[in-house]
Amino acid sequence: MSGVLEARAVRRRYGRTLAVDGASLALEPGRITGLLGPSGCGKSTLLRCLAGLEPVDGGEVRAGERVLSAPGVHVPPESRDVGLVFQDYALFPHLTVVENVAFGLSGRPKAERRERALAQLERVRLAHRAEAWPSALSGGEQQRVALARALARDPAAILLDEPFSGLDGPLRTEVREATLSALRAAGKAALIVTHDAEDAMLTSDSLALMEAGAILQAGSPRDCFLEPTSLAAARLLGEINTLPIEGGSTAFGAATARDGVLMVRPEGLVIGGEGVPAVVEEVRFAGASAVVALQVRGIRASARVPLASAPRVGDTVRVAIDPQFARPFPTAHAGESRDPS
Ligand code: ADP
């Protein structure tokens, strides 16, 4: 089944750089898809190919059966049923907030345009700022105006490029929640591009993990976190330990494979109770939890425990592996069998 907007094996090259290298991604109605990957991995380029801001050098972009992009085929952005929210919001400084949102509703009577724009502003909780100039708004408010503008034309899909990256702390959480509720209320297919693993997991119904121009894994945030299909995918969602497996066992306990490496999240090394004796080499305060560097027979690993149960440096503690946070992998690459630095 094809999605509202779909990339099939898309390739995009800039000179010698293959920015997108065979990426596939399908957006579904009413679902938010997160596209997560490190800076420079090709996320924005893929978004721009979906939006029609870039042509493709290989593969296709489709809306159902309609081919929007392919080598030699390019439907321009304004003829795609897509709304865009850019990282810098891109509001028109010489138009008021409500005029910004009404922009793009041309062809309709003026009163209707205004009414629709106000309804969208209501949705992002900014109706009271309708007559303000963009320059008078906070970053978070500008982001919400950009979202209202994108939603106003009632597109089938909304694409957001790093929508929270310019925002910090409580404001970031507030804008993230406002964005989510507006997208949910609108019931659109949405793509949120981000390099932040927590943002991606908190906002997405489906997650696509991208590295070096390709999608490594796609699935629910939970499946991607707990059942990564590669070490590279596992790393994109947070710190991991990679413990060498010898004869079905690691220094920290049994593995479910004969050899290779065992990927264990720091949350999956449980201190106290039963387990292998380990020496505490370092304890770092991380708010409600502590990050504990442990060593067993020369193998180091990092555990994350509630602050109240953090051991002290020099202690010998018992450590066990929680299998829910562990997964074996073959030793595919040189250097993978070492623990994280
Ligand atoms: P991301 O959004 O994941 O940070 P981008 O899609 O912006 O990654 O970039 C992917 C790669 O393509 C990078 O190596 C970047 O330098 C390169 N790139 C992106 N846009 C252009 C461009 N217009 N011209 C040349 N190279 C580009």
Residues whose N, C-alpha, C, O or C-beta is under 5 A from the ligand:
A	BS01	ADP	Y14 T17 A19 P38 S39 G40 C41 G42 K43 S44 T45
